[in-house]
Amino acid sequence: MQPTLLILAAGVGSRYGGLKQVDGMGPGGEAILEYSVDQAIRAGFGKVVFVIRKEIEDAFREKVGHRVESRIKTEYAFQEFDSCLDWLAEKPHREKPWGTGHAILSAKHLLNVPFATVNADDFYGADAFLQLGEFLQNECSPSAYGMVAYQLGNTLSENGAVSRGVCAVDDEGFLSGVTERTKIERNAEGIHYSDESGLHFLADTTPVSMNLWGLHHSVLDEIETQFRAFVRENMEKPKAEFYIPTVINNLIEGDEVRLKVLYSNSQWYGVTYPEDKATVQEALQEMGSIL
């Protein structure tokens, strides 16, 4: 059975200053997500589901959606601040959705086979999709998930600090947990993150998550259960976000799943800041157009 590619493309892009999901980066004006789709098709994926906001649907379809639709079965899910809250009598006041876990849940009705999640504005490389596609088709089960980890040193921006999910991996190659670290950057002494207790250094080879998960569709019921609990606990916190690594950590800690860590030595490219665009364009120029 061919897996599905779930592309998370509902972000606002406040630091970038525009809809980076559809911004032309490739030599033919391709958005980054079009390279992900191209590489996923080559890796055996059979469907793409985009998670977007309703207000950007027209622009999204016009700029990139129609090209993707001509190559692979394509469906759309919508993530709004009140998505998946039909069970709640009084909606909390928010100006933005609830994070990556909420985004995946927004597409629950379209996911009935094992699936991979990717960020729309991240370039992962062909090897990552080949590895994850093979895993999803041959190893994935209700108790066996996967992810592609990158070396931290290959995921930094030259234009500012980033946030990364730092992975702990056991001796058998399975994930034992993900810890979100913010304000990660490199200086003359090395890579470090900062928190209230000061600077903490990390090795270049530290494995990190870039939201490239390989999940069995049965996880969606668990995501929904955890999301409802999260909403109840955070009704009065308009900036609280429900992240997919939180769900994964809870499942691992409860011995409900084992998550195999696959590794990519590729350079990750992304557009956290407007100044990152030139670097991404240069990399995609070398790859060539996929149109």
Steps between C-alpha positions, in 0.01 A plus 500: 500500500640839400549744791368856512709816525351752744637850441453751782449831323272705725773706665475877505871565441516811718881520505521434127253771413276315254369167374827311487304179432444610138794734446690409183844364590596264217635601159153456349327685781431181699415523868706283736201274561494408130841339540366302795208380286733409213729299726206333675353386168836345410501324840163334441251732672152490351323809634573848631291676764562870559405656833437869434288788625179575315603860442802397290325227301458699179858628495633157592311320225591763243873505574582136577191287557404460136848376410499241777147389409619420147758253634344317795167462679467812713264594782468797734431531871450829683655597832330792672517604864168323563562186290430169676316676785145394418487315834561823692194708595692826545799563275812658653612836364797456268649674198698202367465120481637261761825369345622198303300239689186700432596531132525123462170450680336743258568250221379191688209440262740475204760267653420128479846354423846550655621852435800731519486857629714783364516875543413688181798733531769239570716330237586149616683332212414193290672249730267587788189424295646176366578378851166604645302370203660159537433498873135595461439231239687218672536557875242748626228364730279622787795443734788582263562858387799667338667835452791647308755678719750757376832611637448825687790666322323445166180675610606844620427840350776751443251778566378436851415251770276198439299250702566127465375178654811337648469122481611241755563163331551170683762235423262316268438803282157589635389843616477536877385862498504843334577821689414831339791744517469864399748775417747261336784663306869467426777728621880473501486248785243270340128432485300591810152569624410740777244483778449656841809322634737620227671351193511126430718359223398222261709295258462557125394136464220520758191338341204734468143466378384714210138377516569221249296229670377166368179412684231235491155648449380343825695775680225746408269376774778549754574848367133590541489370857813690599385814319173512692687470828744770389220741409329451835826579679582803286167675446638825643837485320451646150859428395519138621584255218441127472809348336521156342825415690295527821266229372794282396675542835184399684459187287864400547488558874187286518673217309226517237730550200860466396629761260785408268748779430617529141790731428566750226841660454354745249504874540161629608378825349222721627374857510463600862614853414464706178878496460494118477330519160821562305667191649202280414478639149867426439458139617191441287666666201768230516231230510322642198135551419244224555231659280 
